């Protein structure tokens, strides 16, 4: 069932922020899905890479609630195969940066046990360390 999305000034500002940080013109994505088909971690993600790009295009802040931005390994498979030449890895990094700047993360390094540290995506730890030392 289709969901009606009403874009507000907030949506436009969020999209501009993603484009500014990433340097990628996300409006050029035509949702072909090649990025999702190329990603080796799609099965672990709550949203596919193409879903992340669509939500970013629409300025939907909810995109940062999914684990996808933290699971992305920046392997550049998506960029290498994108017919538009978009670098989705830069968009994912921009979303991680926005999340960290807004303190939306929920990682407390001191309270993680060894099992969690083994299973946590390395980029999540890197992001947490950036925030704690930056």
Residue pairs with C-beta under 8 A, 6 or more apart in sequence:
5 58
5 60
7 58
7 59
10 59
10 61
11 58
11 59
11 60
12 59
13 59
14 59
14 60
14 61
14 98
15 26
15 56
15 57
15 58
15 59
17 94
17 98
18 26
18 56
18 91
18 94
18 95
18 98
19 25
19 26
21 93
21 94
21 97
21 98
22 87
22 90
22 91
22 93
22 94
23 90
24 86
24 87
24 88
24 90
24 91
24 94
25 86
26 53
26 56
26 57
26 86
26 91
27 57
28 84
28 86
29 50
29 53
29 54
29 57
29 84
29 86
30 84
31 50
31 53
31 54
32 50
32 83
33 48
33 50
34 78
34 81
34 82
34 83
35 48
35 49
35 50
35 53
35 77
35 78
35 81
35 82
35 88
36 42
36 48
36 49
36 50
36 51
37 81
38 77
38 78
38 80
38 81
39 45
39 48
39 49
39 72
39 75
39 77
39 78
40 73
40 75
40 77
41 71
41 72
41 73
42 48
42 49
44 67
44 71
45 66
45 67
45 68
45 71
46 66
46 67
46 68
47 55
47 63
47 66
47 68
48 68
49 68
49 72
49 78
49 88
49 92
51 68
52 63
52 66
52 68
52 69
52 88
52 91
52 92
52 95
53 86
53 88
53 91
55 62
55 63
56 63
56 91
56 95
63 69
63 95
64 95
64 98
64 99
64 104
67 121
68 92
69 92
69 95
69 96
69 99
70 96
70 121
70 123
70 124
70 127
71 121
71 123
72 88
72 89
72 92
72 123
73 121
73 123
74 89
74 92
74 93
74 123
75 89
76 87
76 89
78 86
78 87
78 88
78 89
79 85
79 86
79 87
79 88
79 89
82 88
96 123
96 127
99 105
99 127
100 127
100 130
100 131
103 131
105 124
105 127
105 128
105 131
107 120
107 124
107 125
107 127
107 128
109 125
109 128
109 129
109 132
112 120
117 125
